[in-house]
Amino acid sequence: MEYRIEAIGGQFSNKDVKQLGDLLTNRAKSGYKLHSVFQAQQPGCLGASNATTTYFAIYVKE
């Protein structure tokens, strides 16, 4: 089993939702299935700025 994890963003406009759909379609064409999504905070540059919340998609290929 092979896993792939990638950041998919934290806010989604209508355009972003379309792009996310395209991304998921492309991953599926590569043999990956969406396994789950989780939310995490990423620290700012050198810890000096505010952390941002983003979502990560986990894909699996069997």
PQR file with spaces between the fields and no chain letter, atoms N, CA, C, O and H, PARSE charges and radii, in Angstrom:
ATOM       1  N    MET     1       0.852   -1.165    0.000 -0.4000 1.5000
ATOM       2  CA   MET     1       0.000    0.000    0.000 -0.0000 2.0000
ATOM       3  C    MET     1       0.899    1.229    0.000  0.5500 1.7000
ATOM       4  O    MET     1       1.922    1.263    0.684 -0.5500 1.4000
ATOM       5  N    GLU     2       0.513    2.222   -0.763 -0.4000 1.5000
ATOM       6  CA   GLU     2       1.290    3.464   -0.883 -0.0000 2.0000
ATOM       7  C    GLU     2       0.394    4.638   -0.507  0.5500 1.7000
ATOM       8  O    GLU     2      -0.765    4.698   -0.919 -0.5500 1.4000
ATOM       9  H    GLU     2      -0.317    2.195   -1.319  0.4000 1.0000
ATOM      10  N    TYR     3       0.928    5.561    0.267 -0.4000 1.5000
ATOM      11  CA   TYR     3       0.180    6.734    0.703 -0.0000 2.0000
ATOM      12  C    TYR     3       0.765    7.996    0.088  0.5500 1.7000
ATOM      13  O    TYR     3       1.958    8.065   -0.211 -0.5500 1.4000
ATOM      14  H    TYR     3       1.869    5.512    0.601  0.4000 1.0000
ATOM      15  N    ARG     4      -0.084    8.979   -0.093 -0.4000 1.5000
ATOM      16  CA   ARG     4       0.337   10.302   -0.558 -0.0000 2.0000
ATOM      17  C    ARG     4      -0.421   11.319    0.281  0.5500 1.7000
ATOM      18  O    ARG     4      -1.632   11.195    0.465 -0.5500 1.4000
ATOM      19  H    ARG     4      -1.052    8.923    0.150  0.4000 1.0000
ATOM      20  N    ILE     5       0.281   12.318    0.789 -0.4000 1.5000
ATOM      21  CA   ILE     5      -0.336   13.365    1.602 -0.0000 2.0000
ATOM      22  C    ILE     5       0.004   14.711    0.976  0.5500 1.7000
ATOM      23  O    ILE     5       1.156   14.963    0.621 -0.5500 1.4000
ATOM      24  H    ILE     5       1.265   12.419    0.640  0.4000 1.0000
ATOM      25  N    GLU     6      -0.997   15.572    0.842 -0.4000 1.5000
ATOM      26  CA   GLU     6      -0.727   16.904    0.301 -0.0000 2.0000
ATOM      27  C    GLU     6      -1.687   17.926    0.887  0.5500 1.7000
ATOM      28  O    GLU     6      -2.840   17.623    1.194 -0.5500 1.4000
ATOM      29  H    GLU     6      -1.933   15.367    1.131  0.4000 1.0000
ATOM      30  N    ALA     7      -1.183   19.140    1.034 -0.4000 1.5000
ATOM      31  CA   ALA     7      -1.997   20.250    1.515 -0.0000 2.0000
ATOM      32  C    ALA     7      -2.971   20.645    0.415  0.5500 1.7000
ATOM      33  O    ALA     7      -2.590   20.770   -0.749 -0.5500 1.4000
ATOM      34  H    ALA     7      -0.247   19.386    0.785  0.4000 1.0000
ATOM      35  N    ILE     8      -4.237   20.840    0.793 -0.4000 1.5000
ATOM      36  CA   ILE     8      -5.240   21.223   -0.206 -0.0000 2.0000
ATOM      37  C    ILE     8      -5.852   22.581    0.087  0.5500 1.7000
ATOM      38  O    ILE     8      -6.756   23.011   -0.630 -0.5500 1.4000
ATOM      39  H    ILE     8      -4.546   20.738    1.739  0.4000 1.0000
ATOM      40  N    GLY     9      -5.382   23.270    1.125 -0.4000 1.5000
ATOM      41  CA   GLY     9      -5.847   24.622    1.399 -0.0000 2.0000
ATOM      42  C    GLY     9      -6.688   24.724    2.649  0.5500 1.7000
ATOM      43  O    GLY     9      -6.962   23.726    3.315 -0.5500 1.4000
ATOM      44  H    GLY     9      -4.648   22.920    1.707  0.4000 1.0000
ATOM      45  N    GLY    10      -7.095   25.943    2.961 -0.4000 1.5000
ATOM      46  CA   GLY    10      -7.870   26.183    4.158 -0.0000 2.0000
ATOM      47  C    GLY    10      -9.165   26.928    3.900  0.5500 1.7000
ATOM      48  O    GLY    10     -10.068   26.915    4.737 -0.5500 1.4000
ATOM      49  H    GLY    10      -6.873   26.754    2.419  0.4000 1.0000
ATOM      50  N    GLN    11      -9.264   27.579    2.746 -0.4000 1.5000
ATOM      51  CA   GLN    11     -10.484   28.293    2.363 -0.0000 2.0000
ATOM      52  C    GLN    11     -10.764   27.941    0.913  0.5500 1.7000
ATOM      53  O    GLN    11      -9.846   27.806    0.104 -0.5500 1.4000
ATOM      54  H    GLN    11      -8.530   27.589    2.066  0.4000 1.0000
ATOM      55  N    PHE    12     -12.035   27.794    0.597 -0.4000 1.5000
ATOM      56  CA   PHE    12     -12.389   27.347   -0.745 -0.0000 2.0000
ATOM      57  C    PHE    12     -13.462   28.223   -1.365  0.5500 1.7000
ATOM      58  O    PHE    12     -14.606   28.242   -0.911 -0.5500 1.4000
ATOM      59  H    PHE    12     -12.781   27.904    1.255  0.4000 1.0000
ATOM      60  N    SER    13     -13.082   28.945   -2.403 -0.4000 1.5000
ATOM      61  CA   SER    13     -14.053   29.697   -3.195 -0.0000 2.0000
ATOM      62  C    SER    13     -14.680   28.720   -4.193  0.5500 1.7000
ATOM      63  O    SER    13     -14.276   27.559   -4.262 -0.5500 1.4000
ATOM      64  H    SER    13     -12.152   28.930   -2.772  0.4000 1.0000
ATOM      65  N    ASN    14     -15.649   29.180   -4.953 -0.4000 1.5000
ATOM      66  CA   ASN    14     -16.249   28.313   -5.977 -0.0000 2.0000
ATOM      67  C    ASN    14     -15.200   27.812   -6.958  0.5500 1.7000
ATOM      68  O    ASN    14     -15.229   26.650   -7.365 -0.5500 1.4000
ATOM      69  H    ASN    14     -15.977   30.123   -4.897  0.4000 1.0000
ATOM      70  N    LYS    15     -14.273   28.685   -7.338 -0.4000 1.5000
ATOM      71  CA   LYS    15     -13.196   28.296   -8.252 -0.0000 2.0000
ATOM      72  C    LYS    15     -12.302   27.246   -7.600  0.5500 1.7000
ATOM      73  O    LYS    15     -11.878   26.296   -8.258 -0.5500 1.4000
ATOM      74  H    LYS    15     -14.249   29.629   -7.008  0.4000 1.0000
ATOM      75  N    ASP    16     -12.016   27.412   -6.317 -0.4000 1.5000
ATOM      76  CA   ASP    16     -11.165   26.461   -5.605 -0.0000 2.0000
ATOM      77  C    ASP    16     -11.812   25.088   -5.517  0.5500 1.7000
ATOM      78  O    ASP    16     -11.126   24.070   -5.610 -0.5500 1.4000
ATOM      79  H    ASP    16     -12.360   28.184   -5.782  0.4000 1.0000
ATOM      80  N    VAL    17     -13.132   25.053   -5.337 -0.4000 1.5000
ATOM      81  CA   VAL    17     -13.845   23.777   -5.256 -0.0000 2.0000
ATOM      82  C    VAL    17     -13.716   23.032   -6.583  0.5500 1.7000
ATOM      83  O    VAL    17     -13.497   21.820   -6.602 -0.5500 1.4000
ATOM      84  H    VAL    17     -13.689   25.880   -5.261  0.4000 1.0000
ATOM      85  N    LYS    18     -13.852   23.752   -7.682 -0.4000 1.5000
ATOM      86  CA   LYS    18     -13.675   23.141   -9.016 -0.0000 2.0000
ATOM      87  C    LYS    18     -12.263   22.593   -9.158  0.5500 1.7000
ATOM      88  O    LYS    18     -12.081   21.470   -9.629 -0.5500 1.4000
ATOM      89  H    LYS    18     -14.030   24.736   -7.667  0.4000 1.0000
ATOM      90  N    GLN    19     -11.263   23.369   -8.757 -0.4000 1.5000
ATOM      91  CA   GLN    19      -9.869   22.920   -8.849 -0.0000 2.0000
ATOM      92  C    GLN    19      -9.618   21.709   -7.950  0.5500 1.7000
ATOM      93  O    GLN    19      -8.865   20.807   -8.316 -0.5500 1.4000
ATOM      94  H    GLN    19     -11.410   24.281   -8.374  0.4000 1.0000
ATOM      95  N    LEU    20     -10.244   21.689   -6.783 -0.4000 1.5000
ATOM      96  CA   LEU    20     -10.099   20.540   -5.890 -0.0000 2.0000
ATOM      97  C    LEU    20     -10.694   19.294   -6.533  0.5500 1.7000
ATOM      98  O    LEU    20     -10.115   18.211   -6.440 -0.5500 1.4000
ATOM      99  H    LEU    20     -10.856   22.422   -6.486  0.4000 1.0000
ATOM     100  N    GLY    21     -11.832   19.436   -7.177 -0.4000 1.5000
ATOM     101  CA   GLY    21     -12.435   18.309   -7.893 -0.0000 2.0000
ATOM     102  C    GLY    21     -11.516   17.798   -8.983  0.5500 1.7000
ATOM     103  O    GLY    21     -11.364   16.590   -9.162 -0.5500 1.4000
ATOM     104  H    GLY    21     -12.302   20.316   -7.253  0.4000 1.0000
ATOM     105  N    ASP    22     -10.900   18.725   -9.716 -0.4000 1.5000
ATOM     106  CA   ASP    22      -9.950   18.339  -10.763 -0.0000 2.0000
ATOM     107  C    ASP    22      -8.747   17.613  -10.178  0.5500 1.7000
ATOM     108  O    ASP    22      -8.267   16.632  -10.746 -0.5500 1.4000
ATOM     109  H    ASP    22     -11.024   19.707   -9.571  0.4000 1.0000
ATOM     110  N    LEU    23      -8.262   18.100   -9.037 -0.4000 1.5000
ATOM     111  CA   LEU    23      -7.124   17.463   -8.371 -0.0000 2.0000
ATOM     112  C    LEU    23      -7.472   16.029   -7.960  0.5500 1.7000
ATOM     113  O    LEU    23      -6.690   15.107   -8.191 -0.5500 1.4000
ATOM     114  H    LEU    23      -8.652   18.897   -8.575  0.4000 1.0000
ATOM     115  N    LEU    24      -8.640   15.848   -7.355 -0.4000 1.5000
ATOM     116  CA   LEU    24      -9.052   14.509   -6.932 -0.0000 2.0000
ATOM     117  C    LEU    24      -9.215   13.580   -8.135  0.5500 1.7000
ATOM     118  O    LEU    24      -8.860   12.403   -8.070 -0.5500 1.4000
ATOM     119  H    LEU    24      -9.275   16.598   -7.168  0.4000 1.0000
ATOM     120  N    THR    25      -9.749   14.113   -9.224 -0.4000 1.5000
ATOM     121  CA   THR    25      -9.890   13.320  -10.452 -0.0000 2.0000
ATOM     122  C    THR    25      -8.530   12.892  -10.977  0.5500 1.7000
ATOM     123  O    THR    25      -8.352   11.743  -11.382 -0.5500 1.4000
ATOM     124  H    THR    25     -10.037   15.069   -9.277  0.4000 1.0000
ATOM     125  N    ASN    26      -7.567   13.810  -10.974 -0.4000 1.5000
ATOM     126  CA   ASN    26      -6.220   13.481  -11.451 -0.0000 2.0000
ATOM     127  C    ASN    26      -5.551   12.440  -10.572  0.5500 1.7000
ATOM     128  O    ASN    26      -4.859   11.554  -11.073 -0.5500 1.4000
ATOM     129  H    ASN    26      -7.711   14.744  -10.645  0.4000 1.0000
ATOM     130  N    ARG    27      -5.753   12.540   -9.259 -0.4000 1.5000
ATOM     131  CA   ARG    27      -5.166   11.537   -8.355 -0.0000 2.0000
ATOM     132  C    ARG    27      -5.795   10.168   -8.622  0.5500 1.7000
ATOM     133  O    ARG    27      -5.101    9.152   -8.614 -0.5500 1.4000
ATOM     134  H    ARG    27      -6.315   13.260   -8.851  0.4000 1.0000
ATOM     135  N    ALA    28      -7.102   10.145   -8.858 -0.4000 1.5000
ATOM     136  CA   ALA    28      -7.793    8.883   -9.147 -0.0000 2.0000
ATOM     137  C    ALA    28      -7.270    8.264  -10.444  0.5500 1.7000
ATOM     138  O    ALA    28      -7.111    7.047  -10.536 -0.5500 1.4000
ATOM     139  H    ALA    28      -7.665   10.971   -8.865  0.4000 1.0000
ATOM     140  N    LYS    29      -7.008    9.096  -11.433 -0.4000 1.5000
ATOM     141  CA   LYS    29      -6.458    8.596  -12.698 -0.0000 2.0000
ATOM     142  C    LYS    29      -5.072    7.991  -12.501  0.5500 1.7000
ATOM     143  O    LYS    29      -4.645    7.135  -13.276 -0.5500 1.4000
ATOM     144  H    LYS    29      -7.138   10.085  -11.358  0.4000 1.0000
ATOM     145  N    SER    30      -4.371    8.442  -11.455 -0.4000 1.5000
ATOM     146  CA   SER    30      -3.040    7.909  -11.138 -0.0000 2.0000
ATOM     147  C    SER    30      -3.127    6.679  -10.237  0.5500 1.7000
ATOM     148  O    SER    30      -2.100    6.132   -9.835 -0.5500 1.4000
ATOM     149  H    SER    30      -4.718    9.138  -10.826  0.4000 1.0000
ATOM     150  N    GLY    31      -4.345    6.242   -9.916 -0.4000 1.5000
ATOM     151  CA   GLY    31      -4.524    5.041   -9.113 -0.0000 2.0000
ATOM     152  C    GLY    31      -4.709    5.285   -7.624  0.5500 1.7000
ATOM     153  O    GLY    31      -4.770    4.331   -6.849 -0.5500 1.4000
ATOM     154  H    GLY    31      -5.179    6.687  -10.242  0.4000 1.0000
ATOM     155  N    TYR    32      -4.800    6.550   -7.207 -0.4000 1.5000
ATOM     156  CA   TYR    32      -4.989    6.873   -5.791 -0.0000 2.0000
ATOM     157  C    TYR    32      -6.463    7.058   -5.467  0.5500 1.7000
ATOM     158  O    TYR    32      -7.225    7.599   -6.268 -0.5500 1.4000
ATOM     159  H    TYR    32      -4.750    7.326   -7.837  0.4000 1.0000
ATOM     160  N    LYS    33      -6.852    6.607   -4.293 -0.4000 1.5000
ATOM     161  CA   LYS    33      -8.198    6.851   -3.771 -0.0000 2.0000
ATOM     162  C    LYS    33      -8.076    7.773   -2.569  0.5500 1.7000
ATOM     163  O    LYS    33      -7.145    7.650   -1.772 -0.5500 1.4000
ATOM     164  H    LYS    33      -6.233    6.168   -3.642  0.4000 1.0000
ATOM     165  N    LEU    34      -9.021    8.695   -2.444 -0.4000 1.5000
ATOM     166  CA   LEU    34      -9.022    9.588   -1.284 -0.0000 2.0000
ATOM     167  C    LEU    34      -9.341    8.762   -0.051  0.5500 1.7000
ATOM     168  O    LEU    34     -10.380    8.105    0.016 -0.5500 1.4000
ATOM     169  H    LEU    34      -9.777    8.794   -3.091  0.4000 1.0000
ATOM     170  N    HIS    35      -8.450    8.799    0.915 -0.4000 1.5000
ATOM     171  CA   HIS    35      -8.617    8.037    2.151 -0.0000 2.0000
ATOM     172  C    HIS    35      -9.282    8.889    3.223  0.5500 1.7000
ATOM     173  O    HIS    35     -10.280    8.481    3.817 -0.5500 1.4000
ATOM     174  H    HIS    35      -7.606    9.332    0.860  0.4000 1.0000
ATOM     175  N    SER    36      -8.726   10.078    3.470 -0.4000 1.5000
ATOM     176  CA   SER    36      -9.272   10.955    4.495 -0.0000 2.0000
ATOM     177  C    SER    36      -8.693   12.354    4.347  0.5500 1.7000
ATOM     178  O    SER    36      -7.766   12.589    3.573 -0.5500 1.4000
ATOM     179  H    SER    36      -7.915   10.409    2.987  0.4000 1.0000
ATOM     180  N    VAL    37      -9.267   13.272    5.111 -0.4000 1.5000
ATOM     181  CA   VAL    37      -8.806   14.659    5.141 -0.0000 2.0000
ATOM     182  C    VAL    37      -8.691   15.055    6.602  0.5500 1.7000
ATOM     183  O    VAL    37      -9.556   14.723    7.412 -0.5500 1.4000
ATOM     184  H    VAL    37     -10.021   13.081    5.740  0.4000 1.0000
ATOM     185  N    PHE    38      -7.612   15.772    6.942 -0.4000 1.5000
ATOM     186  CA   PHE    38      -7.492   16.272    8.312 -0.0000 2.0000
ATOM     187  C    PHE    38      -7.029   17.717    8.296  0.5500 1.7000
ATOM     188  O    PHE    38      -6.414   18.185    7.338 -0.5500 1.4000
ATOM     189  H    PHE    38      -6.909   16.041    6.284  0.4000 1.0000
ATOM     190  N    GLN    39      -7.342   18.409    9.381 -0.4000 1.5000
ATOM     191  CA   GLN    39      -7.024   19.823    9.534 -0.0000 2.0000
ATOM     192  C    GLN    39      -5.825   19.956   10.458  0.5500 1.7000
ATOM     193  O    GLN    39      -5.719   19.245   11.457 -0.5500 1.4000
ATOM     194  H    GLN    39      -7.842   18.028   10.159  0.4000 1.0000
ATOM     195  N    ALA    40      -4.931   20.861   10.125 -0.4000 1.5000
ATOM     196  CA   ALA    40      -3.762   21.111   10.971 -0.0000 2.0000
ATOM     197  C    ALA    40      -3.363   22.576   10.847  0.5500 1.7000
ATOM     198  O    ALA    40      -3.745   23.260    9.898 -0.5500 1.4000
ATOM     199  H    ALA    40      -5.017   21.439    9.313  0.4000 1.0000
ATOM     200  N    GLN    41      -2.595   23.040   11.815 -0.4000 1.5000
ATOM     201  CA   GLN    41      -2.056   24.391   11.747 -0.0000 2.0000
ATOM     202  C    GLN    41      -0.601   24.323   11.333  0.5500 1.7000
ATOM     203  O    GLN    41       0.166   23.499   11.830 -0.5500 1.4000
ATOM     204  H    GLN    41      -2.284   22.484   12.586  0.4000 1.0000
ATOM     205  N    GLN    42      -0.235   25.205   10.411 -0.4000 1.5000
ATOM     206  CA   GLN    42       1.146   25.313    9.977 -0.0000 2.0000
ATOM     207  C    GLN    42       1.705   26.608   10.564  0.5500 1.7000
ATOM     208  O    GLN    42       1.077   27.661   10.450 -0.5500 1.4000
ATOM     209  H    GLN    42      -0.858   25.874   10.008  0.4000 1.0000
ATOM     210  N    PRO    43       2.878   26.536   11.189 -0.5600 1.5000
ATOM     211  CA   PRO    43       3.453   27.739   11.791  0.2800 2.0000
ATOM     212  C    PRO    43       3.822   28.766   10.724  0.5500 1.7000
ATOM     213  O    PRO    43       4.085   28.428    9.570 -0.5500 1.4000
ATOM     214  N    GLY    44       3.833   30.018   11.141 -0.4000 1.5000
ATOM     215  CA   GLY    44       4.242   31.095   10.244 -0.0000 2.0000
ATOM     216  C    GLY    44       5.746   31.055   10.021  0.5500 1.7000
ATOM     217  O    GLY    44       6.445   30.220   10.594 -0.5500 1.4000
ATOM     218  H    GLY    44       3.619   30.293   12.079  0.4000 1.0000
ATOM     219  N    CYS    45       6.228   31.940    9.206 -0.4000 1.5000
ATOM     220  CA   CYS    45       7.650   32.020    8.872 -0.0000 2.0000
ATOM     221  C    CYS    45       8.484   32.243   10.131  0.5500 1.7000
ATOM     222  O    CYS    45       8.322   33.258   10.807 -0.5500 1.4000
ATOM     223  H    CYS    45       5.660   32.619    8.741  0.4000 1.0000
ATOM     224  N    LEU    46       9.348   31.329   10.441 -0.4000 1.5000
ATOM     225  CA   LEU    46      10.241   31.376   11.607 -0.0000 2.0000
ATOM     226  C    LEU    46       9.473   31.599   12.910  0.5500 1.7000
ATOM     227  O    LEU    46      10.029   32.094   13.890 -0.5500 1.4000
ATOM     228  H    LEU    46       9.480   30.505    9.891  0.4000 1.0000
ATOM     229  N    GLY    47       8.201   31.233   12.911 -0.4000 1.5000
ATOM     230  CA   GLY    47       7.385   31.390   14.107 -0.0000 2.0000
ATOM     231  C    GLY    47       6.995   32.822   14.412  0.5500 1.7000
ATOM     232  O    GLY    47       6.369   33.090   15.437 -0.5500 1.4000
ATOM     233  H    GLY    47       7.749   30.830   12.115  0.4000 1.0000
ATOM     234  N    ALA    48       7.362   33.758   13.520 -0.4000 1.5000
ATOM     235  CA   ALA    48       7.116   35.177   13.780 -0.0000 2.0000
ATOM     236  C    ALA    48       5.701   35.609   13.404  0.5500 1.7000
ATOM     237  O    ALA    48       5.163   36.543   13.999 -0.5500 1.4000
ATOM     238  H    ALA    48       7.871   33.540   12.687  0.4000 1.0000
ATOM     239  N    SER    49       5.103   34.949   12.439 -0.4000 1.5000
ATOM     240  CA   SER    49       3.753   35.351   12.025 -0.0000 2.0000
ATOM     241  C    SER    49       2.736   34.324   12.522  0.5500 1.7000
ATOM     242  O    SER    49       3.094   33.275   13.056 -0.5500 1.4000
ATOM     243  H    SER    49       5.541   34.191   11.956  0.4000 1.0000
ATOM     244  N    ASN    50       1.477   34.650   12.334 -0.4000 1.5000
ATOM     245  CA   ASN    50       0.404   33.779   12.804 -0.0000 2.0000
ATOM     246  C    ASN    50       0.400   32.455   12.057  0.5500 1.7000
ATOM     247  O    ASN    50       0.728   32.393   10.873 -0.5500 1.4000
ATOM     248  H    ASN    50       1.185   35.503   11.900  0.4000 1.0000
ATOM     249  N    ALA    51       0.028   31.410   12.757 -0.4000 1.5000
ATOM     250  CA   ALA    51      -0.117   30.108   12.133 -0.0000 2.0000
ATOM     251  C    ALA    51      -1.353   30.121   11.238  0.5500 1.7000
ATOM     252  O    ALA    51      -2.310   30.848   11.502 -0.5500 1.4000
ATOM     253  H    ALA    51      -0.239   31.460   13.720  0.4000 1.0000
ATOM     254  N    THR    52      -1.327   29.326   10.194 -0.4000 1.5000
ATOM     255  CA   THR    52      -2.480   29.208    9.310 -0.0000 2.0000
ATOM     256  C    THR    52      -3.054   27.805    9.420  0.5500 1.7000
ATOM     257  O    THR    52      -2.328   26.834    9.632 -0.5500 1.4000
ATOM     258  H    THR    52      -0.549   28.735    9.980  0.4000 1.0000
ATOM     259  N    THR    53      -4.356   27.717    9.273 -0.4000 1.5000
ATOM     260  CA   THR    53      -5.022   26.426    9.297 -0.0000 2.0000
ATOM     261  C    THR    53      -5.183   25.951    7.867  0.5500 1.7000
ATOM     262  O    THR    53      -5.629   26.705    7.002 -0.5500 1.4000
ATOM     263  H    THR    53      -4.946   28.506    9.101  0.4000 1.0000
ATOM     264  N    THR    54      -4.824   24.714    7.619 -0.4000 1.5000
ATOM     265  CA   THR    54      -4.979   24.141    6.289 -0.0000 2.0000
ATOM     266  C    THR    54      -5.504   22.722    6.415  0.5500 1.7000
ATOM     267  O    THR    54      -5.523   22.143    7.501 -0.5500 1.4000
ATOM     268  H    THR    54      -4.462   24.102    8.322  0.4000 1.0000
ATOM     269  N    TYR    55      -5.921   22.185    5.309 -0.4000 1.5000
ATOM     270  CA   TYR    55      -6.406   20.811    5.251 -0.0000 2.0000
ATOM     271  C    TYR    55      -5.436   19.977    4.429  0.5500 1.7000
ATOM     272  O    TYR    55      -4.868   20.447    3.443 -0.5500 1.4000
ATOM     273  H    TYR    55      -5.906   22.656    4.427  0.4000 1.0000
ATOM     274  N    PHE    56      -5.260   18.743    4.850 -0.4000 1.5000
ATOM     275  CA   PHE    56      -4.393   17.805    4.153 -0.0000 2.0000
ATOM     276  C    PHE    56      -5.229   16.619    3.676  0.5500 1.7000
ATOM     277  O    PHE    56      -6.034   16.069    4.427 -0.5500 1.4000
ATOM     278  H    PHE    56      -5.722   18.362    5.651  0.4000 1.0000
ATOM     279  N    ALA    57      -5.028   16.242    2.436 -0.4000 1.5000
ATOM     280  CA   ALA    57      -5.699   15.072    1.892 -0.0000 2.0000
ATOM     281  C    ALA    57      -4.744   13.890    1.942  0.5500 1.7000
ATOM     282  O    ALA    57      -3.563   14.015    1.618 -0.5500 1.4000
ATOM     283  H    ALA    57      -4.374   16.689    1.825  0.4000 1.0000
ATOM     284  N    ILE    58      -5.259   12.766    2.345 -0.4000 1.5000
ATOM     285  CA   ILE    58      -4.472   11.533    2.362 -0.0000 2.0000
ATOM     286  C    ILE    58      -5.069   10.605    1.307  0.5500 1.7000
ATOM     287  O    ILE    58      -6.259   10.292    1.335 -0.5500 1.4000
ATOM     288  H    ILE    58      -6.219   12.664    2.608  0.4000 1.0000
ATOM     289  N    TYR    59      -4.230   10.179    0.389 -0.4000 1.5000
ATOM     290  CA   TYR    59      -4.634    9.271   -0.680 -0.0000 2.0000
ATOM     291  C    TYR    59      -3.943    7.940   -0.452  0.5500 1.7000
ATOM     292  O    TYR    59      -2.872    7.881    0.152 -0.5500 1.4000
ATOM     293  H    TYR    59      -3.264   10.433    0.365  0.4000 1.0000
ATOM     294  N    VAL    60      -4.555    6.883   -0.933 -0.4000 1.5000
ATOM     295  CA   VAL    60      -3.969    5.567   -0.816 -0.0000 2.0000
ATOM     296  C    VAL    60      -4.023    4.863   -2.171  0.5500 1.7000
ATOM     297  O    VAL    60      -5.000    4.974   -2.913 -0.5500 1.4000
ATOM     298  H    VAL    60      -5.425    6.931   -1.424  0.4000 1.0000
ATOM     299  N    LYS    61      -2.958    4.144   -2.467 -0.4000 1.5000
ATOM     300  CA   LYS    61      -2.898    3.333   -3.692 -0.0000 2.0000
ATOM     301  C    LYS    61      -2.575    1.911   -3.244  0.5500 1.7000
ATOM     302  O    LYS    61      -1.571    1.670   -2.573 -0.5500 1.4000
ATOM     303  H    LYS    61      -2.165    4.054   -1.865  0.4000 1.0000
ATOM     304  N    GLU    62      -3.434    0.982   -3.624 -0.4000 1.5000
ATOM     305  CA   GLU    62      -3.217   -0.407   -3.202 -0.0000 2.0000
ATOM     306  C    GLU    62      -2.494   -1.186   -4.264  0.5500 1.7000
ATOM     307  O    GLU    62      -2.225   -2.374   -4.084 -0.5500 1.4000
ATOM     308  H    GLU    62      -4.249    1.177   -4.169  0.4000 1.0000
